[in-house]
Structure formats: structure tokens, C-alpha cells
């Protein structure tokens, strides 16, 4: 009532009347704040789940590995060059020098990277710099289909095709199980990983860098190799390290194609047993729970975990060193 009288008086005096704002309703704002807090809490829990899972895995590996190292000295484990955990002769325990498993893992991984790095990088350069959009729209999804092929299929491919038709063509005396066929199959498996991530890194390079090089008279090959690849080097290196970690952790291909004989050395034409292949062999052998063979799986798992951790740390440092930031 008072507002109405004041409005009439102001109108009679000729003063312009500015209508008062309606009262502000805070009920909707409070409801939105509550829902945002709930959603934020749920997202925090989801993010924390991965961290808790990682901590749980590390604790399980560490606890069981400590039990193993109470039976076998750490020095024997890290310095020995003979691994005969599954072979007991004359009631004597096996030897637990981990280096045969490490060299087997490194041999397969190195062969895989020799195959995958040049092919993956050249594929990425073609998709990023040479392929028309229509061809790229077909080729890239087709290439990424290789990542969806089960690894056991790659293992049968290496055993039934690569060894008899490719490896024996150059090395007639090679056996049915060998590290080179397994390494080639692993390289084919990780090739889409390198090609896809490297191509994404190259596509992120600003178009202005390419146009500036073309304006100076550079050819497409020179732009690709001297401008785009150096500018995208951090992403390319990250794809390489990620692929190495993936190759080191591969299981079924090496179980089927590389054999099961742990040998110290880098003979690519002979059998090799990787860390993951040994774990599969122990699980398949139904070891006694709490026995030394059972516990050796966790010691090997810790070694593989540390190996991949070192690779990831190296990847992060290299990415930070070569990262280019464009405005």
C-alpha cells in the first residue's frame, strides 16, 4: 500500500518511476549448489578409485614379494643369470636369477619397437600430411581395428605364419618357437598405437608453421620431416614409450610364439621366456599356495612393475623436455 501511494505521488510530480525488482528467489540457487556438490563428490570418488586401486596392487605385490625375498636373497635375484624356478633336480631348489626373464622381455620388446616405430611413424606422416580427408577417414579407423584384435590371435599368427613362412625363409634352421617371430607379432600389435597417437600429435601442430615453410619454398617431405615431426616430437616420443610399456607387458603372443625356456642373452633365433610368460606358466602349473614358486610370481611382477614405472617416468621427462606450446 505504501509503495502504491509513493508511486502515485511520484507520477503526479512528474518524476519517472523505476519499477522495483521482484524479490530474488534463492531456492533454485540452493538446489543447484547442492546438486553440484553431490556431483563433485561422486566425481572425486571415481577419481580416487583409480588411485586406491593402484595402491592396492602395489601393496599386494610388495607384501607377497617380501615373503619371497625371505626365502631367496635379493642379491641372488637381481644378479643371477640362471632361472630354473620350475625345474627341481635331485631334490635341489631351483635358481632364481631374474636376468634371463629380463633379457627375454627386452629382446621381444626391442624387436617389436624396431618393427613398429618406423612403420608407425611413416603411417602417421602419411595420414597427417599426405592422405586426402576421404582416404584418412577410411584408413585410420581400419588401422585402429588392429588394436581390437585379441592378442592370442596374433600369437597363432606368429606361430603358424611368421615362423614357417617368414623367419624360416631367412633362417632355415630356426625352431618353431623363437623370439623374433614373437617380436614381429608384438610390433604389429602396437603399430596402431604409435601411428594413431603420433598422427594426433602431428595434426595438433598449427597450420601456420606449414604455410610458412611452404612460403619459403619447402617441399611436402621437407615440411613433414623438418617442421611437423620436430614440432610434434613430444607426442611422438610419448607414443613410443607407451608402446614399449605395452610390448613389455604382452603375454599371450610370447606364450604361444616365443617358447618357455628362460635363457640369459639376446639370441633372437632361440626360445625366450618373458616375465609375463613365466607368470602364466606358474599359474597354469597350479603351484602350492604360499610356496616359493607361487611367491616368485609376485617378485617377477614387482620387477615388471618397476620396469614399466621407469619407462613411464622417462616418458614424462622427455615429454616435458620436448613439449612445444603454441598460442
N, C-alpha and C positions, 0 to 999 in steps of 0.2 A: 504494500500500500504506500509506504514512504517512497519507494522507487518510482511509482507511478506519478505521485504528486510532484516529485522533483523533475521528472521528465516533462510534465505539462508546464511547469514553471520555466524550464529552460527553453521550451518551444515558444512560449509567449514572449520571452525576452529576445528571441532571435538567435539564441546560441545553438550551434549544431550539436546534435545528440549522438554520442557514440554508444552503440548498444553494448551492454555488459556481456562479457564472455560467459558462456554457460559453465556451471560448476564442473571441474575436471574429475572424471571417473577413474579412480585408481584401481578398481577391481580387476580390469583386464591386464594392466601392467603387472600387478602382483601375480596373477596367474601365469603370465609369460615368464616371469622371473623364476617361479617355482619349477616350471617345465624345463627351462634352460639349465637350472641346477641339476635336475634329475638326469637330463640327457648328458650333461657334462660328467656327472658321476659315473654313469654307465660307460661312457667312452673311456674314462680313466681306468675303470676296472678292466675293460677289454685290452687297453694298452699295457696294463700291469700284468695281465695274464701271460703274455709272451715273455716278460722278464722273469716272472716266477717259474715258468716252465724251464727256461734256460738255467736258472739257479738250481732247480730240482735235478735236471740232467747232470749238471756239474757235480752236485753233491753225491748222487748215486755212483757216478764214475769214480769220484775221489774216494768214497768210503770203501768200495769193493777193491779198488786198486791198492789202497793201503793194506788190506788183508793179503793181497798177492805179494807185496813187497816185504811182508813179514816172513814169507817163505823163500823168496828169491831176492837177492840183493839188488839194489838199484844199479850198482856198478856193473854187475853181470848183465843186467837187462839192457843198459844203454851202450855197453862196449862190446858185447859178444857178437860174433859173426856166424853163429850156428843156431838154428831154430828147429828143434826136434820135439816140440811140446807134445805132439800126438803120437810119438814113437818111443816106446819104452822097451829097452833090450836088457836082458839079464837082470831084470828087476831094478834097473837103474833109472832114475828120473830123467826126463828129457832136458835138453838145454834150451835156455830162454834168452838168447841174444836176439834183439829185435831187428837188427840191421838187415837181415835177409828180407823181412817183410817191408821194411822202409825202402830198400833198393827196388824191390818188385813194384811197389806203389809208384815210386819216382820214374821207373822205366816206362810203365804203361802211361803215366801222365805226360812224360816228355814226348813220347811218340804221338800221343793224342794232340798235343799242342803243335807239334811240327806239321801235322795234317790240318788242324782246324784253324790255326792263326792266319796263314797266308790265304787259304780259301775263304775263310770268313771275312777277312779284311777286303779282299778283292770283290767279294759279293756285295759287301756294304758299299764300296765305292761305286759299283755299277748301279745299285738300287738308288743311291743318293744323287749321283751326278750324271749318269748316262741314260738310265731307263726312263721311257715315257711314263706318264701317270697311269695309263691304262695297263702297261706291262707291269709296272710296280704293284698295282692293285691286285694283280694275279700272282706274281712271283713271290711277294713277301708272305702272304698267307700260306702259299704252298710250301715255302721253305720252313715256315714255323710249324707245319704239320709234322716235320721230323721230330720236333720236341715232344710230340704226343705219342710217339711210337714206344711201346713197352720195351724196357731195356733187355728183357730176356729175348726179344725178337732180334735185337742187334747181336746178342750172344750167339744165337743159332745162325745168323747171317755170317758172322766171323768164322764159326766152326765149319759150316757146310759150304761156304763160298769163298771167303777171303783166303783161308789157308790152302785149300786144294787148287783154286783157280788163279790166285794172285801171288801169294807168298811162295808156293812151291814152283811157280813159273820162274822165279829169280833164284830161289834157294831150294833145289830139288831134294836135298836131304833133310829138310826141316820136318819135325814131328807134327802130329795132329794138334798138339797144344803148344802154343808159343806166345811170347809177349807181343810180337809185332802185329799179329792179327788182332789181338785184343786191343792194342793201342790204336790201330786204324779204326776199329769199330767205335771205340770211345770218342775218337776225333770226329767221326761222322755224327755221333750223337750230340756233341757240344757245338758243332758248327753253327746251327741256327741261333744259339745263344750269343756267340760272338758277332755273327752277321747282323742280328736284329738290334742288339744294344749299340754296336758301332754305327749302324745306319741311323739310328735315332740321334746319336751324338753329332753326326755329320749334318743331319737335317737341321739341328739347332744352331749351326753356325750362321750368322747373319748373311743375308743375300748381298749386302753392300760390299763385303770382303770379296766375294766372287766377281761382282761387277767391276770393282776397282782393278782386280787383276786382269780381267778381260779388256778393260780400257787401256791397260799398259801393253797389250799385245800377247798375253799369255794364252797358251792353248788349253783345252779342256783337261788334258792329262796333267799339265803343269799346275793348273788351278787345283785339281784334285789332290795331287801329291805334295804340293808345296804350300798350299794355302789351307785347304779344308782339313786334311789329315792333321797337320800340326795344331790347328785351332781346336780340333776335337780330340786331342791326344789324351786328355784326362778321362773322357768317357771310354775311349778305346782301350786304354790301359786297365780301367776298371772291369771292362768286359773280359779281358784276358785273365785277370786274376780270379774273377768269378768262375770262369771256365776251368781254370786249373783246380780250383777247390771242388768243382763238380766232378772233374775227372778223377781226383784223388779219392773221392767218396763213392765212386761207382762200384757196384757189387756184382750183379748178375752177369754182365759181359765178361768180366775177368774170371768168374767162377766157371763159366762154360768154355771159354776160349784160351785162357792163359795157363790152365793146369792147376795143380795143387802141391807143387814141390817148391818150398821156400829155399832160394839159393842166393848167396851173397854175390853180388856182381850185377853187371848191366848187359848180359848176353841176351839180345832181343830175340834170338832164334831158339832159345831154350824155354822150358817151362818157368813160370814165375808165380809166386803167390803174394797177393797184396794183403794189406791189413784187413780190409773188409772181407776178402775171400776167406781168410783164416777164421774170422768170427762166424761166418756162415758154416764153415767146416765143423767148428766146435758145436754149434747149435744142432747141426744135423747128426752129430755123433752122440747126442744125449749124455752130456757129461754129468758126473755126480755133483749135486748142488753143494757149493762151498769147497769143492776140491780145487787143486792147483790149476787144472786145465780150465775149469769154469771161471776161476778168478783171473786167469790170463786174458780172457776176452776183455775184461774191463781195463787191464793195463794197456792192451793194444788200442782199445777205444780212447783212452786218455792220450796216447801218443798221436793218434789220428786227429783228435780234437786240438791238440797243441799245434800240429802241423797246419791245419786249416786256419787256426787262430793267427798264426804268424803270417800266413798268406793274406788274411783279411786286414791285418794291421799294416802290412806292406802296401796293400791296395789303397787304404785310406791315406797313407802318407804320400804315395805317388799321385793320387787324385788331387790332394791339396797342393802339391808342388806344381803340377802342370795345369791346374784349372785356369781357364780364361773366363772372365766376366765381361759381358757385353751389355751396354745400355740400350 
